[in-house]
Amino acid sequence: MKQEASYQVRCQVTTAELQHGEVVSTRQTEHHLLTNTYEVTEVFSDLYAQFRGPRLLGLQILSICRCQSRQAVAA
């Protein structure tokens, strides 16, 4: 068994409702995610890749907690 770091992330995503290319309203949702990446900089790029799109107005990291997970490694 090999231990690999992962991060538990709580973030708030702000998206826009568009009509004819203009913002008519916004919506905020909170997400709780578990990543399987080791570098904290990769966490930010993974989150952006997951939520990016023409409606994304904001992505705010509310908390990040590093945790250890055990994963089997094939010999």
PDB file of N, CA, C, O and CB in Angstrom:
ATOM      1  N   MET A   1       0.836  -1.179   0.000  1.00  0.00           N
ATOM      2  CA  MET A   1       0.000   0.000   0.000  1.00  0.00           C
ATOM      3  C   MET A   1       0.884   1.247   0.000  1.00  0.00           C
ATOM      4  O   MET A   1       1.885   1.318   0.714  1.00  0.00           O
ATOM      5  CB  MET A   1      -0.953  -0.004   1.215  1.00  0.00           C
ATOM      6  N   LYS A   2       0.501   2.204  -0.797  1.00  0.00           N
ATOM      7  CA  LYS A   2       1.220   3.470  -0.865  1.00  0.00           C
ATOM      8  C   LYS A   2       0.268   4.581  -0.457  1.00  0.00           C
ATOM      9  O   LYS A   2      -0.889   4.608  -0.878  1.00  0.00           O
ATOM     10  CB  LYS A   2       1.797   3.721  -2.293  1.00  0.00           C
ATOM     11  N   GLN A   3       0.762   5.500   0.368  1.00  0.00           N
ATOM     12  CA  GLN A   3      -0.074   6.631   0.760  1.00  0.00           C
ATOM     13  C   GLN A   3       0.103   7.756  -0.243  1.00  0.00           C
ATOM     14  O   GLN A   3       1.228   8.113  -0.593  1.00  0.00           O
ATOM     15  CB  GLN A   3       0.271   7.114   2.189  1.00  0.00           C
ATOM     16  N   GLU A   4      -0.997   8.308  -0.698  1.00  0.00           N
ATOM     17  CA  GLU A   4      -0.971   9.455  -1.596  1.00  0.00           C
ATOM     18  C   GLU A   4      -1.789  10.567  -0.980  1.00  0.00           C
ATOM     19  O   GLU A   4      -2.842  10.336  -0.386  1.00  0.00           O
ATOM     20  CB  GLU A   4      -1.507   9.087  -3.003  1.00  0.00           C
ATOM     21  N   ALA A   5      -1.293  11.758  -1.132  1.00  0.00           N
ATOM     22  CA  ALA A   5      -2.012  12.914  -0.598  1.00  0.00           C
ATOM     23  C   ALA A   5      -3.200  13.245  -1.484  1.00  0.00           C
ATOM     24  O   ALA A   5      -3.173  13.034  -2.696  1.00  0.00           O
ATOM     25  CB  ALA A   5      -1.078  14.132  -0.477  1.00  0.00           C
ATOM     26  N   SER A   6      -4.217  13.757  -0.867  1.00  0.00           N
ATOM     27  CA  SER A   6      -5.356  14.289  -1.602  1.00  0.00           C
ATOM     28  C   SER A   6      -5.860  15.493  -0.821  1.00  0.00           C
ATOM     29  O   SER A   6      -5.447  15.728   0.315  1.00  0.00           O
ATOM     30  CB  SER A   6      -6.488  13.206  -1.800  1.00  0.00           C
ATOM     31  N   TYR A   7      -6.741  16.237  -1.427  1.00  0.00           N
ATOM     32  CA  TYR A   7      -7.261  17.442  -0.788  1.00  0.00           C
ATOM     33  C   TYR A   7      -8.778  17.413  -0.777  1.00  0.00           C
ATOM     34  O   TYR A   7      -9.422  17.047  -1.760  1.00  0.00           O
ATOM     35  CB  TYR A   7      -6.756  18.703  -1.504  1.00  0.00           C
ATOM     36  N   GLN A   8      -9.329  17.806   0.357  1.00  0.00           N
ATOM     37  CA  GLN A   8     -10.766  18.006   0.464  1.00  0.00           C
ATOM     38  C   GLN A   8     -10.983  19.508   0.291  1.00  0.00           C
ATOM     39  O   GLN A   8     -10.416  20.316   1.026  1.00  0.00           O
ATOM     40  CB  GLN A   8     -11.352  17.466   1.851  1.00  0.00           C
ATOM     41  N   VAL A   9     -11.803  19.865  -0.682  1.00  0.00           N
ATOM     42  CA  VAL A   9     -11.968  21.268  -1.051  1.00  0.00           C
ATOM     43  C   VAL A   9     -13.435  21.664  -0.936  1.00  0.00           C
ATOM     44  O   VAL A   9     -14.332  20.930  -1.349  1.00  0.00           O
ATOM     45  CB  VAL A   9     -11.448  21.525  -2.484  1.00  0.00           C
ATOM     46  N   ARG A  10     -13.649  22.835  -0.369  1.00  0.00           N
ATOM     47  CA  ARG A  10     -14.982  23.429  -0.343  1.00  0.00           C
ATOM     48  C   ARG A  10     -14.870  24.724  -1.130  1.00  0.00           C
ATOM     49  O   ARG A  10     -14.042  25.581  -0.819  1.00  0.00           O
ATOM     50  CB  ARG A  10     -15.508  23.676   1.142  1.00  0.00           C
ATOM     51  N   CYS A  11     -15.712  24.861  -2.156  1.00  0.00           N
ATOM     52  CA  CYS A  11     -15.624  26.053  -3.002  1.00  0.00           C
ATOM     53  C   CYS A  11     -17.017  26.579  -3.326  1.00  0.00           C
ATOM     54  O   CYS A  11     -18.018  25.870  -3.224  1.00  0.00           O
ATOM     55  CB  CYS A  11     -14.854  25.742  -4.303  1.00  0.00           C
ATOM     56  N   GLN A  12     -17.041  27.830  -3.714  1.00  0.00           N
ATOM     57  CA  GLN A  12     -18.286  28.474  -4.128  1.00  0.00           C
ATOM     58  C   GLN A  12     -18.136  28.890  -5.584  1.00  0.00           C
ATOM     59  O   GLN A  12     -17.171  29.556  -5.959  1.00  0.00           O
ATOM     60  CB  GLN A  12     -18.628  29.706  -3.219  1.00  0.00           C
ATOM     61  N   VAL A  13     -19.098  28.491  -6.389  1.00  0.00           N
ATOM     62  CA  VAL A  13     -19.071  28.780  -7.818  1.00  0.00           C
ATOM     63  C   VAL A  13     -20.197  29.767  -8.136  1.00  0.00           C
ATOM     64  O   VAL A  13     -21.350  29.555  -7.761  1.00  0.00           O
ATOM     65  CB  VAL A  13     -19.214  27.469  -8.663  1.00  0.00           C
ATOM     66  N   THR A  14     -19.843  30.839  -8.828  1.00  0.00           N
ATOM     67  CA  THR A  14     -20.830  31.827  -9.261  1.00  0.00           C
ATOM     68  C   THR A  14     -20.990  31.706 -10.770  1.00  0.00           C
ATOM     69  O   THR A  14     -20.025  31.842 -11.522  1.00  0.00           O
ATOM     70  CB  THR A  14     -20.405  33.281  -8.854  1.00  0.00           C
ATOM     71  N   THR A  15     -22.217  31.449 -11.203  1.00  0.00           N
ATOM     72  CA  THR A  15     -22.502  31.319 -12.629  1.00  0.00           C
ATOM     73  C   THR A  15     -23.561  32.339 -13.037  1.00  0.00           C
ATOM     74  O   THR A  15     -24.299  32.867 -12.206  1.00  0.00           O
ATOM     75  CB  THR A  15     -22.970  29.880 -12.970  1.00  0.00           C
ATOM     76  N   ALA A  16     -23.610  32.594 -14.322  1.00  0.00           N
ATOM     77  CA  ALA A  16     -24.543  33.580 -14.866  1.00  0.00           C
ATOM     78  C   ALA A  16     -25.603  32.891 -15.703  1.00  0.00           C
ATOM     79  O   ALA A  16     -25.338  31.891 -16.370  1.00  0.00           O
ATOM     80  CB  ALA A  16     -23.799  34.632 -15.706  1.00  0.00           C
ATOM     81  N   GLU A  17     -26.804  33.440 -15.657  1.00  0.00           N
ATOM     82  CA  GLU A  17     -27.842  33.049 -16.607  1.00  0.00           C
ATOM     83  C   GLU A  17     -27.807  34.108 -17.697  1.00  0.00           C
ATOM     84  O   GLU A  17     -27.942  35.302 -17.432  1.00  0.00           O
ATOM     85  CB  GLU A  17     -29.286  32.934 -15.925  1.00  0.00           C
ATOM     86  N   LEU A  18     -27.625  33.649 -18.919  1.00  0.00           N
ATOM     87  CA  LEU A  18     -27.472  34.567 -20.049  1.00  0.00           C
ATOM     88  C   LEU A  18     -28.704  34.554 -20.944  1.00  0.00           C
ATOM     89  O   LEU A  18     -29.307  33.506 -21.177  1.00  0.00           O
ATOM     90  CB  LEU A  18     -26.232  34.202 -20.866  1.00  0.00           C
ATOM     91  N   GLN A  19     -29.063  35.716 -21.433  1.00  0.00           N
ATOM     92  CA  GLN A  19     -30.094  35.852 -22.461  1.00  0.00           C
ATOM     93  C   GLN A  19     -29.556  36.803 -23.515  1.00  0.00           C
ATOM     94  O   GLN A  19     -29.255  37.962 -23.229  1.00  0.00           O
ATOM     95  CB  GLN A  19     -31.457  36.372 -21.860  1.00  0.00           C
ATOM     96  N   HIS A  20     -29.439  36.304 -24.725  1.00  0.00           N
ATOM     97  CA  HIS A  20     -28.917  37.097 -25.842  1.00  0.00           C
ATOM     98  C   HIS A  20     -27.528  37.666 -25.526  1.00  0.00           C
ATOM     99  O   HIS A  20     -27.199  38.791 -25.904  1.00  0.00           O
ATOM    100  CB  HIS A  20     -29.888  38.240 -26.177  1.00  0.00           C
ATOM    101  N   GLY A  21     -26.730  36.862 -24.828  1.00  0.00           N
ATOM    102  CA  GLY A  21     -25.360  37.260 -24.513  1.00  0.00           C
ATOM    103  C   GLY A  21     -25.202  38.210 -23.344  1.00  0.00           C
ATOM    104  O   GLY A  21     -24.092  38.670 -23.074  1.00  0.00           O
ATOM    105  N   GLU A  22     -26.279  38.514 -22.647  1.00  0.00           N
ATOM    106  CA  GLU A  22     -26.210  39.416 -21.502  1.00  0.00           C
ATOM    107  C   GLU A  22     -26.592  38.675 -20.227  1.00  0.00           C
ATOM    108  O   GLU A  22     -27.450  37.792 -20.243  1.00  0.00           O
ATOM    109  CB  GLU A  22     -27.129  40.635 -21.711  1.00  0.00           C
ATOM    110  N   VAL A  23     -25.949  39.042 -19.130  1.00  0.00           N
ATOM    111  CA  VAL A  23     -26.231  38.436 -17.827  1.00  0.00           C
ATOM    112  C   VAL A  23     -27.555  38.983 -17.309  1.00  0.00           C
ATOM    113  O   VAL A  23     -27.722  40.193 -17.158  1.00  0.00           O
ATOM    114  CB  VAL A  23     -25.078  38.717 -16.810  1.00  0.00           C
ATOM    115  N   VAL A  24     -28.503  38.073 -17.036  1.00  0.00           N
ATOM    116  CA  VAL A  24     -29.794  38.496 -16.491  1.00  0.00           C
ATOM    117  C   VAL A  24     -29.933  38.122 -15.019  1.00  0.00           C
ATOM    118  O   VAL A  24     -30.739  38.715 -14.303  1.00  0.00           O
ATOM    119  CB  VAL A  24     -30.935  37.875 -17.293  1.00  0.00           C
ATOM    120  N   SER A  25     -29.154  37.143 -14.563  1.00  0.00           N
ATOM    121  CA  SER A  25     -29.137  36.794 -13.147  1.00  0.00           C
ATOM    122  C   SER A  25     -27.887  35.967 -12.860  1.00  0.00           C
ATOM    123  O   SER A  25     -27.225  35.469 -13.770  1.00  0.00           O
ATOM    124  CB  SER A  25     -30.428  36.014 -12.743  1.00  0.00           C
ATOM    125  N   THR A  26     -27.587  35.837 -11.571  1.00  0.00           N
ATOM    126  CA  THR A  26     -26.445  35.023 -11.160  1.00  0.00           C
ATOM    127  C   THR A  26     -26.895  34.004 -10.125  1.00  0.00           C
ATOM    128  O   THR A  26     -27.936  34.154  -9.486  1.00  0.00           O
ATOM    129  CB  THR A  26     -25.306  35.909 -10.594  1.00  0.00           C
ATOM    130  N   ARG A  27     -26.085  32.969  -9.978  1.00  0.00           N
ATOM    131  CA  ARG A  27     -26.406  31.900  -9.032  1.00  0.00           C
ATOM    132  C   ARG A  27     -25.115  31.450  -8.368  1.00  0.00           C
ATOM    133  O   ARG A  27     -24.093  31.276  -9.031  1.00  0.00           O
ATOM    134  CB  ARG A  27     -27.120  30.701  -9.742  1.00  0.00           C
ATOM    135  N   GLN A  28     -25.167  31.263  -7.053  1.00  0.00           N
ATOM    136  CA  GLN A  28     -24.011  30.761  -6.323  1.00  0.00           C
ATOM    137  C   GLN A  28     -24.335  29.392  -5.747  1.00  0.00           C
ATOM    138  O   GLN A  28     -25.384  29.193  -5.134  1.00  0.00           O
ATOM    139  CB  GLN A  28     -23.591  31.742  -5.204  1.00  0.00           C
ATOM    140  N   THR A  29     -23.423  28.458  -5.952  1.00  0.00           N
ATOM    141  CA  THR A  29     -23.581  27.118  -5.398  1.00  0.00           C
ATOM    142  C   THR A  29     -22.297  26.736  -4.679  1.00  0.00           C
ATOM    143  O   THR A  29     -21.203  27.130  -5.083  1.00  0.00           O
ATOM    144  CB  THR A  29     -23.927  26.083  -6.509  1.00  0.00           C
ATOM    145  N   GLU A  30     -22.444  25.970  -3.619  1.00  0.00           N
ATOM    146  CA  GLU A  30     -21.293  25.506  -2.858  1.00  0.00           C
ATOM    147  C   GLU A  30     -21.055  24.037  -3.182  1.00  0.00           C
ATOM    148  O   GLU A  30     -21.993  23.246  -3.280  1.00  0.00           O
ATOM    149  CB  GLU A  30     -21.508  25.714  -1.329  1.00  0.00           C
ATOM    150  N   HIS A  31     -19.789  23.690  -3.345  1.00  0.00           N
ATOM    151  CA  HIS A  31     -19.415  22.321  -3.694  1.00  0.00           C
ATOM    152  C   HIS A  31     -18.386  21.798  -2.701  1.00  0.00           C
ATOM    153  O   HIS A  31     -17.507  22.536  -2.256  1.00  0.00           O
ATOM    154  CB  HIS A  31     -18.860  22.253  -5.137  1.00  0.00           C
ATOM    155  N   HIS A  32     -18.504  20.520  -2.359  1.00  0.00           N
ATOM    156  CA  HIS A  32     -17.532  19.825  -1.517  1.00  0.00           C
ATOM    157  C   HIS A  32     -16.938  18.721  -2.381  1.00  0.00           C
ATOM    158  O   HIS A  32     -17.655  17.832  -2.840  1.00  0.00           O
ATOM    159  CB  HIS A  32     -18.193  19.245  -0.187  1.00  0.00           C
ATOM    160  N   LEU A  33     -15.631  18.777  -2.601  1.00  0.00           N
ATOM    161  CA  LEU A  33     -14.974  17.849  -3.515  1.00  0.00           C
ATOM    162  C   LEU A  33     -13.771  17.201  -2.854  1.00  0.00           C
ATOM    163  O   LEU A  33     -13.168  17.770  -1.944  1.00  0.00           O
ATOM    164  CB  LEU A  33     -14.548  18.566  -4.794  1.00  0.00           C
ATOM    165  N   LEU A  34     -13.431  16.015  -3.313  1.00  0.00           N
ATOM    166  CA  LEU A  34     -12.217  15.331  -2.893  1.00  0.00           C
ATOM    167  C   LEU A  34     -11.371  15.116  -4.136  1.00  0.00           C
ATOM    168  O   LEU A  34     -11.801  14.453  -5.079  1.00  0.00           O
ATOM    169  CB  LEU A  34     -12.532  13.971  -2.168  1.00  0.00           C
ATOM    170  N   THR A  35     -10.170  15.677  -4.137  1.00  0.00           N
ATOM    171  CA  THR A  35      -9.285  15.527  -5.288  1.00  0.00           C
ATOM    172  C   THR A  35      -8.288  14.409  -5.016  1.00  0.00           C
ATOM    173  O   THR A  35      -8.100  14.002  -3.870  1.00  0.00           O
ATOM    174  CB  THR A  35      -8.546  16.855  -5.600  1.00  0.00           C
ATOM    175  N   ASN A  36      -7.660  13.921  -6.055  1.00  0.00           N
ATOM    176  CA  ASN A  36      -6.634  12.890  -5.884  1.00  0.00           C
ATOM    177  C   ASN A  36      -5.295  13.376  -6.431  1.00  0.00           C
ATOM    178  O   ASN A  36      -4.524  12.602  -6.998  1.00  0.00           O
ATOM    179  CB  ASN A  36      -7.054  11.580  -6.586  1.00  0.00           C
ATOM    180  N   THR A  37      -5.037  14.649  -6.256  1.00  0.00           N
ATOM    181  CA  THR A  37      -3.787  15.241  -6.725  1.00  0.00           C
ATOM    182  C   THR A  37      -2.874  15.535  -5.542  1.00  0.00           C
ATOM    183  O   THR A  37      -3.348  15.760  -4.428  1.00  0.00           O
ATOM    184  CB  THR A  37      -4.060  16.529  -7.530  1.00  0.00           C
ATOM    185  N   TYR A  38      -1.573  15.532  -5.781  1.00  0.00           N
ATOM    186  CA  TYR A  38      -0.602  15.732  -4.707  1.00  0.00           C
ATOM    187  C   TYR A  38      -0.231  17.200  -4.518  1.00  0.00           C
ATOM    188  O   TYR A  38      -0.072  17.657  -3.386  1.00  0.00           O
ATOM    189  CB  TYR A  38       0.645  14.927  -4.987  1.00  0.00           C
ATOM    190  N   GLU A  39      -0.094  17.934  -5.604  1.00  0.00           N
ATOM    191  CA  GLU A  39       0.329  19.334  -5.536  1.00  0.00           C
ATOM    192  C   GLU A  39      -0.878  20.258  -5.380  1.00  0.00           C
ATOM    193  O   GLU A  39      -1.872  20.123  -6.094  1.00  0.00           O
ATOM    194  CB  GLU A  39       1.131  19.717  -6.792  1.00  0.00           C
ATOM    195  N   VAL A  40      -0.778  21.190  -4.446  1.00  0.00           N
ATOM    196  CA  VAL A  40      -1.896  22.102  -4.216  1.00  0.00           C
ATOM    197  C   VAL A  40      -2.148  22.985  -5.442  1.00  0.00           C
ATOM    198  O   VAL A  40      -3.291  23.369  -5.690  1.00  0.00           O
ATOM    199  CB  VAL A  40      -1.625  22.974  -2.981  1.00  0.00           C
ATOM    200  N   THR A  41      -1.113  23.312  -6.209  1.00  0.00           N
ATOM    201  CA  THR A  41      -1.323  24.116  -7.421  1.00  0.00           C
ATOM    202  C   THR A  41      -2.164  23.368  -8.444  1.00  0.00           C
ATOM    203  O   THR A  41      -2.898  23.986  -9.215  1.00  0.00           O
ATOM    204  CB  THR A  41       0.021  24.509  -8.042  1.00  0.00           C
ATOM    205  N   GLU A  42      -2.065  22.057  -8.458  1.00  0.00           N
ATOM    206  CA  GLU A  42      -2.886  21.252  -9.365  1.00  0.00           C
ATOM    207  C   GLU A  42      -4.347  21.263  -8.943  1.00  0.00           C
ATOM    208  O   GLU A  42      -5.236  21.116  -9.782  1.00  0.00           O
ATOM    209  CB  GLU A  42      -2.370  19.814  -9.416  1.00  0.00           C
ATOM    210  N   VAL A  43      -4.604  21.438  -7.651  1.00  0.00           N
ATOM    211  CA  VAL A  43      -5.984  21.516  -7.161  1.00  0.00           C
ATOM    212  C   VAL A  43      -6.689  22.699  -7.815  1.00  0.00           C
ATOM    213  O   VAL A  43      -7.825  22.574  -8.271  1.00  0.00           O
ATOM    214  CB  VAL A  43      -6.018  21.647  -5.610  1.00  0.00           C
ATOM    215  N   PHE A  44      -6.022  23.840  -7.860  1.00  0.00           N
ATOM    216  CA  PHE A  44      -6.623  25.035  -8.458  1.00  0.00           C
ATOM    217  C   PHE A  44      -6.910  24.830  -9.940  1.00  0.00           C
ATOM    218  O   PHE A  44      -7.989  25.182 -10.416  1.00  0.00           O
ATOM    219  CB  PHE A  44      -5.705  26.243  -8.268  1.00  0.00           C
ATOM    220  N   SER A  45      -5.963  24.268 -10.668  1.00  0.00           N
ATOM    221  CA  SER A  45      -6.188  24.068 -12.106  1.00  0.00           C
ATOM    222  C   SER A  45      -7.246  22.996 -12.356  1.00  0.00           C
ATOM    223  O   SER A  45      -8.011  23.105 -13.314  1.00  0.00           O
ATOM    224  CB  SER A  45      -4.875  23.680 -12.805  1.00  0.00           C
ATOM    225  N   ASP A  46      -7.306  21.961 -11.511  1.00  0.00           N
ATOM    226  CA  ASP A  46      -8.350  20.941 -11.649  1.00  0.00           C
ATOM    227  C   ASP A  46      -9.737  21.534 -11.416  1.00  0.00           C
ATOM    228  O   ASP A  46     -10.679  21.225 -12.146  1.00  0.00           O
ATOM    229  CB  ASP A  46      -8.101  19.788 -10.669  1.00  0.00           C
ATOM    230  N   LEU A  47      -9.859  22.382 -10.401  1.00  0.00           N
ATOM    231  CA  LEU A  47     -11.149  23.023 -10.122  1.00  0.00           C
ATOM    232  C   LEU A  47     -11.577  23.913 -11.279  1.00  0.00           C
ATOM    233  O   LEU A  47     -12.731  23.879 -11.705  1.00  0.00           O
ATOM    234  CB  LEU A  47     -11.073  23.846  -8.827  1.00  0.00           C
ATOM    235  N   TYR A  48     -10.650  24.701 -11.782  1.00  0.00           N
ATOM    236  CA  TYR A  48     -10.983  25.584 -12.898  1.00  0.00           C
ATOM    237  C   TYR A  48     -11.416  24.769 -14.113  1.00  0.00           C
ATOM    238  O   TYR A  48     -12.385  25.120 -14.786  1.00  0.00           O
ATOM    239  CB  TYR A  48      -9.782  26.480 -13.256  1.00  0.00           C
ATOM    240  N   ALA A  49     -10.702  23.688 -14.393  1.00  0.00           N
ATOM    241  CA  ALA A  49     -11.050  22.842 -15.538  1.00  0.00           C
ATOM    242  C   ALA A  49     -12.439  22.235 -15.367  1.00  0.00           C
ATOM    243  O   ALA A  49     -13.175  22.077 -16.341  1.00  0.00           O
ATOM    244  CB  ALA A  49     -10.008  21.729 -15.718  1.00  0.00           C
ATOM    245  N   GLN A  50     -12.797  21.897 -14.132  1.00  0.00           N
ATOM    246  CA  GLN A  50     -14.101  21.280 -13.878  1.00  0.00           C
ATOM    247  C   GLN A  50     -15.252  22.268 -14.068  1.00  0.00           C
ATOM    248  O   GLN A  50     -16.313  21.889 -14.565  1.00  0.00           O
ATOM    249  CB  GLN A  50     -14.141  20.710 -12.468  1.00  0.00           C
ATOM    250  N   PHE A  51     -15.059  23.519 -13.681  1.00  0.00           N
ATOM    251  CA  PHE A  51     -16.165  24.472 -13.681  1.00  0.00           C
ATOM    252  C   PHE A  51     -16.117  25.495 -14.809  1.00  0.00           C
ATOM    253  O   PHE A  51     -17.069  26.260 -14.968  1.00  0.00           O
ATOM    254  CB  PHE A  51     -16.194  25.186 -12.385  1.00  0.00           C
ATOM    255  N   ARG A  52     -15.065  25.537 -15.580  1.00  0.00           N
ATOM    256  CA  ARG A  52     -14.930  26.590 -16.591  1.00  0.00           C
ATOM    257  C   ARG A  52     -16.016  26.497 -17.660  1.00  0.00           C
ATOM    258  O   ARG A  52     -16.525  25.419 -17.967  1.00  0.00           O
ATOM    259  CB  ARG A  52     -13.555  26.516 -17.246  1.00  0.00           C
ATOM    260  N   GLY A  53     -16.342  27.627 -18.198  1.00  0.00           N
ATOM    261  CA  GLY A  53     -17.354  27.715 -19.237  1.00  0.00           C
ATOM    262  C   GLY A  53     -17.779  29.156 -19.399  1.00  0.00           C
ATOM    263  O   GLY A  53     -17.373  30.011 -18.612  1.00  0.00           O
ATOM    264  N   PRO A  54     -18.585  29.440 -20.400  1.00  0.00           N
ATOM    265  CA  PRO A  54     -18.984  30.823 -20.667  1.00  0.00           C
ATOM    266  C   PRO A  54     -19.855  31.432 -19.565  1.00  0.00           C
ATOM    267  O   PRO A  54     -19.978  32.654 -19.481  1.00  0.00           O
ATOM    268  CB  PRO A  54     -19.724  30.888 -21.976  1.00  0.00           C
ATOM    269  N   ARG A  55     -20.457  30.596 -18.724  1.00  0.00           N
ATOM    270  CA  ARG A  55     -21.325  31.113 -17.662  1.00  0.00           C
ATOM    271  C   ARG A  55     -20.589  31.335 -16.341  1.00  0.00           C
ATOM    272  O   ARG A  55     -21.156  31.919 -15.418  1.00  0.00           O
ATOM    273  CB  ARG A  55     -22.477  30.164 -17.439  1.00  0.00           C
ATOM    274  N   LEU A  56     -19.341  30.880 -16.232  1.00  0.00           N
ATOM    275  CA  LEU A  56     -18.588  31.007 -14.987  1.00  0.00           C
ATOM    276  C   LEU A  56     -18.191  32.461 -14.745  1.00  0.00           C
ATOM    277  O   LEU A  56     -17.508  33.077 -15.564  1.00  0.00           O
ATOM    278  CB  LEU A  56     -17.337  30.110 -15.021  1.00  0.00           C
ATOM    279  N   LEU A  57     -18.628  32.998 -13.609  1.00  0.00           N
ATOM    280  CA  LEU A  57     -18.255  34.356 -13.221  1.00  0.00           C
ATOM    281  C   LEU A  57     -17.217  34.354 -12.104  1.00  0.00           C
ATOM    282  O   LEU A  57     -16.364  35.240 -12.044  1.00  0.00           O
ATOM    283  CB  LEU A  57     -19.489  35.137 -12.782  1.00  0.00           C
ATOM    284  N   GLY A  58     -17.287  33.364 -11.223  1.00  0.00           N
ATOM    285  CA  GLY A  58     -16.358  33.327 -10.095  1.00  0.00           C
ATOM    286  C   GLY A  58     -16.205  31.934  -9.535  1.00  0.00           C
ATOM    287  O   GLY A  58     -17.132  31.123  -9.558  1.00  0.00           O
ATOM    288  N   LEU A  59     -15.007  31.674  -9.030  1.00  0.00           N
ATOM    289  CA  LEU A  59     -14.693  30.405  -8.371  1.00  0.00           C
ATOM    290  C   LEU A  59     -13.893  30.755  -7.131  1.00  0.00           C
ATOM    291  O   LEU A  59     -12.739  31.173  -7.224  1.00  0.00           O
ATOM    292  CB  LEU A  59     -13.895  29.414  -9.323  1.00  0.00           C
ATOM    293  N   GLN A  60     -14.510  30.583  -5.971  1.00  0.00           N
ATOM    294  CA  GLN A  60     -13.872  30.965  -4.719  1.00  0.00           C
ATOM    295  C   GLN A  60     -13.603  29.721  -3.889  1.00  0.00           C
ATOM    296  O   GLN A  60     -14.504  28.923  -3.633  1.00  0.00           O
ATOM    297  CB  GLN A  60     -14.746  31.968  -3.934  1.00  0.00           C
ATOM    298  N   ILE A  61     -12.346  29.567  -3.473  1.00  0.00           N
ATOM    299  CA  ILE A  61     -11.970  28.460  -2.603  1.00  0.00           C
ATOM    300  C   ILE A  61     -12.293  28.886  -1.174  1.00  0.00           C
ATOM    301  O   ILE A  61     -11.751  29.875  -0.681  1.00  0.00           O
ATOM    302  CB  ILE A  61     -10.444  28.078  -2.767  1.00  0.00           C
ATOM    303  N   LEU A  62     -13.170  28.146  -0.513  1.00  0.00           N
ATOM    304  CA  LEU A  62     -13.550  28.472   0.857  1.00  0.00           C
ATOM    305  C   LEU A  62     -12.657  27.764   1.866  1.00  0.00           C
ATOM    306  O   LEU A  62     -12.337  28.324   2.914  1.00  0.00           O
ATOM    307  CB  LEU A  62     -15.005  28.105   1.102  1.00  0.00           C
ATOM    308  N   SER A  63     -12.252  26.533   1.553  1.00  0.00           N
ATOM    309  CA  SER A  63     -11.326  25.810   2.424  1.00  0.00           C
ATOM    310  C   SER A  63     -10.675  24.668   1.663  1.00  0.00           C
ATOM    311  O   SER A  63     -11.256  24.082   0.750  1.00  0.00           O
ATOM    312  CB  SER A  63     -12.053  25.276   3.672  1.00  0.00           C
ATOM    313  N   ILE A  64      -9.447  24.372   2.072  1.00  0.00           N
ATOM    314  CA  ILE A  64      -8.707  23.233   1.525  1.00  0.00           C
ATOM    315  C   ILE A  64      -8.099  22.499   2.704  1.00  0.00           C
ATOM    316  O   ILE A  64      -7.443  23.101   3.555  1.00  0.00           O
ATOM    317  CB  ILE A  64      -7.600  23.684   0.490  1.00  0.00           C
ATOM    318  N   CYS A  65      -8.321  21.200   2.746  1.00  0.00           N
ATOM    319  CA  CYS A  65      -7.779  20.373   3.813  1.00  0.00           C
ATOM    320  C   CYS A  65      -7.012  19.216   3.183  1.00  0.00           C
ATOM    321  O   CYS A  65      -7.568  18.446   2.400  1.00  0.00           O
ATOM    322  CB  CYS A  65      -8.907  19.854   4.755  1.00  0.00           C
ATOM    323  N   ARG A  66      -5.747  19.101   3.527  1.00  0.00           N
ATOM    324  CA  ARG A  66      -4.943  18.000   2.993  1.00  0.00           C
ATOM    325  C   ARG A  66      -5.213  16.754   3.821  1.00  0.00           C
ATOM    326  O   ARG A  66      -5.204  16.802   5.051  1.00  0.00           O
ATOM    327  CB  ARG A  66      -3.421  18.352   3.000  1.00  0.00           C
ATOM    328  N   CYS A  67      -5.448  15.661   3.156  1.00  0.00           N
ATOM    329  CA  CYS A  67      -5.687  14.399   3.839  1.00  0.00           C
ATOM    330  C   CYS A  67      -4.884  13.298   3.154  1.00  0.00           C
ATOM    331  O   CYS A  67      -4.446  13.454   2.014  1.00  0.00           O
ATOM    332  CB  CYS A  67      -7.199  14.052   3.852  1.00  0.00           C
ATOM    333  N   GLN A  68      -4.700  12.214   3.842  1.00  0.00           N
ATOM    334  CA  GLN A  68      -3.955  11.078   3.307  1.00  0.00           C
ATOM    335  C   GLN A  68      -4.943   9.982   2.930  1.00  0.00           C
ATOM    336  O   GLN A  68      -5.882   9.693   3.672  1.00  0.00           O
ATOM    337  CB  GLN A  68      -2.905  10.554   4.338  1.00  0.00           C
ATOM    338  N   SER A  69      -4.722   9.388   1.785  1.00  0.00           N
ATOM    339  CA  SER A  69      -5.549   8.250   1.378  1.00  0.00           C
ATOM    340  C   SER A  69      -4.625   7.106   1.018  1.00  0.00           C
ATOM    341  O   SER A  69      -3.548   7.324   0.464  1.00  0.00           O
ATOM    342  CB  SER A  69      -6.485   8.615   0.176  1.00  0.00           C
ATOM    343  N   ARG A  70      -5.029   5.917   1.324  1.00  0.00           N
ATOM    344  CA  ARG A  70      -4.223   4.742   1.003  1.00  0.00           C
ATOM    345  C   ARG A  70      -4.723   4.150  -0.300  1.00  0.00           C
ATOM    346  O   ARG A  70      -5.918   3.922  -0.485  1.00  0.00           O
ATOM    347  CB  ARG A  70      -4.276   3.691   2.145  1.00  0.00           C
ATOM    348  N   GLN A  71      -3.777   3.907  -1.199  1.00  0.00           N
ATOM    349  CA  GLN A  71      -4.120   3.308  -2.481  1.00  0.00           C
ATOM    350  C   GLN A  71      -3.170   2.157  -2.740  1.00  0.00           C
ATOM    351  O   GLN A  71      -1.972   2.245  -2.468  1.00  0.00           O
ATOM    352  CB  GLN A  71      -4.058   4.352  -3.630  1.00  0.00           C
ATOM    353  N   ALA A  72      -3.710   1.095  -3.261  1.00  0.00           N
ATOM    354  CA  ALA A  72      -2.885  -0.064  -3.582  1.00  0.00           C
ATOM    355  C   ALA A  72      -2.050   0.230  -4.817  1.00  0.00           C
ATOM    356  O   ALA A  72      -2.526   0.852  -5.766  1.00  0.00           O
ATOM    357  CB  ALA A  72      -3.758  -1.319  -3.803  1.00  0.00           C
ATOM    358  N   VAL A  73      -0.809  -0.219  -4.798  1.00  0.00           N
ATOM    359  CA  VAL A  73       0.089  -0.043  -5.927  1.00  0.00           C
ATOM    360  C   VAL A  73       0.402  -1.417  -6.494  1.00  0.00           C
ATOM    361  O   VAL A  73       0.848  -2.307  -5.769  1.00  0.00           O
ATOM    362  CB  VAL A  73       1.393   0.709  -5.510  1.00  0.00           C
ATOM    363  N   ALA A  74       0.167  -1.593  -7.792  1.00  0.00           N
ATOM    364  CA  ALA A  74       0.441  -2.884  -8.430  1.00  0.00           C
ATOM    365  C   ALA A  74       1.946  -3.105  -8.489  1.00  0.00           C
ATOM    366  O   ALA A  74       2.697  -2.209  -8.875  1.00  0.00           O
ATOM    367  CB  ALA A  74      -0.179  -2.949  -9.858  1.00  0.00           C
ATOM    368  N   ALA A  75       2.374  -4.279  -8.110  1.00  0.00           N
ATOM    369  CA  ALA A  75       3.812  -4.586  -8.107  1.00  0.00           C
ATOM    370  C   ALA A  75       4.239  -5.155  -9.430  1.00  0.00           C
ATOM    371  O   ALA A  75       5.414  -5.473  -9.615  1.00  0.00           O
ATOM    372  CB  ALA A  75       4.159  -5.563  -6.989  1.00  0.00           C
TER     373      ALA A  75
END
